[in-house]
């Protein structure tokens, strides 16, 4: 890969990133690589060999992925946050990680995204879409439909539709299972359901799900509120046509090592053994 351009997406509140970004911009100048700080998706071009470097936590990587998905540019996550499920490098090894990308020492992993359409809003999500109530209690009533079937009625705080990538985010906090990426699926997890029998349901990747609002609900996508759906309206959720492309570096911690380090996943007796 002849790296021509690096797009930089930086969490504005992470002061530790400033010096690292300046070092990377200096590296770009000496290696003939264009460095572009990105504020909107309109600044990202399909032309040339490029990579997005997202510096922050997983939230920054989610926003960067949304900005560049249409352009099909891969994202290299650099962790400055607490969890870092999507990141591949630490801040102090930023230049080293970019040098490996420039040398072609990496792979690309496709992560399924969700496409949602409902009310006056539409878009895509890498982690999840949440339908929840609009008043402070968040209580709402929903129906979930698949094909000709009503899957269930949900009375409670709402429901989460997530990808495998999002299974370790909000869905996990709500009692959902861990789905190992890059598996492709739609995971539906109830939020504080008033029916104890309701449990998370895993649907195939080609499923088209319809969430029918029985009262006004708000939609939250990858942590950001995107609008509301009125009573009687339906939100269609299905697999998006374009995935997020993540840069993967050889030797980076495995998915289960990250679970061990970040979520207190029970480690094996041979803790030092590479997993």
URLINBEL-V986943 format. One record per residue. N is the residue number from 0. RES is the residue in one letter. SS is DSSP state (A for helix, B for strand, O for the rest). PHI is phi as a letter, one per 30 degrees, with the letter a starting at -180 (999 if undefined). BURIAL is + if it has 24 or more other C-alpha atoms within 12 Angstrom, else -. Layout:
# URLINBEL-V986943
N;RES;SS;PHI;BURIAL
N;RES;SS;PHI;BURIAL
This chain:
# URLINBEL-V986943
0;X;O;999;-
1;X;O;c;-
2;X;O;d;+
3;X;O;c;+
4;X;B;a;+
5;X;B;b;+
6;X;B;c;+
7;X;B;c;+
8;X;B;c;+
9;X;B;b;+
10;X;O;d;+
11;X;O;d;-
12;X;O;c;-
13;X;O;c;-
14;X;O;d;-
15;X;A;d;-
16;X;A;d;+
17;X;A;d;-
18;X;A;d;-
19;X;A;d;+
20;X;A;d;+
21;X;A;d;-
22;X;A;d;-
23;X;A;d;+
24;X;A;d;+
25;X;A;d;-
26;X;A;d;-
27;X;A;d;+
28;X;A;d;-
29;X;A;d;-
30;X;A;c;-
31;X;O;i;-
32;X;O;c;+
33;X;B;d;+
34;X;B;c;+
35;X;B;b;+
36;X;B;d;+
37;X;O;c;+
38;X;O;c;-
39;X;O;b;-
40;X;A;d;+
41;X;A;d;-
42;X;A;d;-
43;X;O;c;+
44;X;O;c;+
45;X;O;d;-
46;X;O;d;-
47;X;O;i;-
48;X;O;d;+
49;X;B;b;+
50;X;B;b;+
51;X;B;c;+
52;X;B;c;+
53;X;B;c;+
54;X;B;c;+
55;X;B;l;+
56;X;O;c;+
57;X;A;d;+
58;X;A;d;+
59;X;A;d;+
60;X;A;d;+
61;X;A;d;+
62;X;A;d;+
63;X;A;d;+
64;X;A;d;+
65;X;A;d;+
66;X;A;d;+
67;X;A;c;+
68;X;A;d;+
69;X;A;d;+
70;X;A;d;+
71;X;O;i;+
72;X;O;c;+
73;X;B;d;+
74;X;B;c;+
75;X;B;c;+
76;X;B;d;+
77;X;B;c;+
78;X;B;d;+
79;X;O;b;+
80;X;O;c;+
81;X;O;c;-
82;X;O;c;+
83;X;O;i;+
84;X;O;d;+
85;X;O;c;+
86;X;O;d;+
87;X;O;b;+
88;X;B;b;+
89;X;B;c;+
90;X;A;d;+
91;X;A;d;-
92;X;A;c;-
93;X;A;d;+
94;X;A;d;+
95;X;A;e;-
96;X;A;d;+
97;X;A;d;+
98;X;A;d;+
99;X;A;d;+
100;X;A;d;+
101;X;A;d;+
102;X;O;d;-
103;X;O;i;-
104;X;O;c;-
105;X;O;a;+
106;X;B;b;-
107;X;B;c;+
108;X;B;c;-
109;X;B;d;+
110;X;B;c;+
111;X;O;d;+
112;X;O;c;+
113;X;B;c;+
114;X;B;c;+
115;X;B;b;+
116;X;B;b;+
117;X;B;a;+
118;X;O;i;+
119;X;O;c;-
120;X;B;b;-
121;X;B;a;+
122;X;B;l;+
123;X;B;b;+
124;X;B;b;+
125;X;O;c;+
126;X;O;c;+
127;X;B;a;+
128;X;B;c;+
129;X;B;c;+
130;X;B;c;+
131;X;B;b;+
132;X;B;d;+
133;X;O;c;+
134;X;O;c;-
135;X;O;e;-
136;X;O;d;-
137;X;O;i;+
138;X;O;d;+
139;X;B;a;+
140;X;B;b;+
141;X;B;b;+
142;X;B;b;+
143;X;B;c;+
144;X;B;b;+
145;X;B;b;+
146;X;O;i;-
147;X;O;c;-
148;X;B;c;-
149;X;B;d;-
150;X;B;d;-
151;X;B;a;+
152;X;B;c;+
153;X;B;c;+
154;X;B;c;+
155;X;B;l;+
156;X;O;d;+
157;X;B;k;+
158;X;B;b;+
159;X;B;c;+
160;X;B;c;+
161;X;B;b;+
162;X;O;d;+
163;X;O;d;+
164;X;A;e;+
165;X;A;d;+
166;X;A;d;+
167;X;A;c;+
168;X;O;c;+
169;X;A;d;+
170;X;A;e;+
171;X;A;d;+
172;X;A;d;-
173;X;O;c;+
174;X;O;j;+
175;X;O;d;+
176;X;O;d;+
177;X;O;d;+
178;X;O;c;+
179;X;O;d;-
180;X;O;d;+
181;X;O;c;+
182;X;O;e;+
183;X;O;c;+
184;X;B;a;+
185;X;B;c;+
186;X;B;c;+
187;X;B;c;+
188;X;B;b;+
189;X;B;d;+
190;X;B;c;+
191;X;O;h;+
192;X;O;d;+
193;X;O;d;-
194;X;O;b;-
195;X;O;d;-
196;X;O;d;-
197;X;O;d;-
198;X;O;b;+
199;X;O;e;+
200;X;B;b;+
201;X;B;c;+
202;X;B;c;+
203;X;B;d;-
204;X;O;d;+
205;X;O;c;-
206;X;O;d;+
207;X;O;c;+
208;X;B;c;+
209;X;B;b;+
210;X;B;c;+
211;X;B;c;+
212;X;B;d;+
213;X;O;d;+
214;X;O;a;+
215;X;O;d;+
216;X;B;b;+
217;X;B;c;+
218;X;B;c;+
219;X;B;b;+
220;X;B;c;+
221;X;O;h;+
222;X;O;j;-
223;X;B;c;-
224;X;B;d;-
225;X;B;c;+
226;X;B;k;+
227;X;B;b;+
228;X;B;b;+
229;X;O;d;+
230;X;O;e;-
231;X;O;j;-
232;X;O;d;+
233;X;B;b;+
234;X;B;c;+
235;X;B;c;+
236;X;B;b;+
237;X;B;a;+
238;X;B;d;+
239;X;O;d;+
240;X;O;d;-
241;X;O;c;+
242;X;O;d;+
243;X;B;d;+
244;X;B;c;+
245;X;B;c;+
246;X;B;d;+
247;X;B;c;+
248;X;O;c;+
249;X;O;e;-
250;X;O;i;-
251;X;O;d;+
252;X;O;e;+
253;X;O;d;-
254;X;A;e;+
255;X;A;d;+
256;X;A;d;+
257;X;A;d;+
258;X;A;e;+
259;X;A;d;-
260;X;A;d;-
261;X;A;c;-
262;X;A;c;-
263;X;O;h;-
264;X;O;d;-
265;X;O;e;-
266;X;O;d;-
267;X;O;d;-
268;X;O;e;-
269;X;O;d;-
270;X;O;d;-
271;X;O;d;-
272;X;O;d;-
273;X;O;d;-
274;X;O;b;-
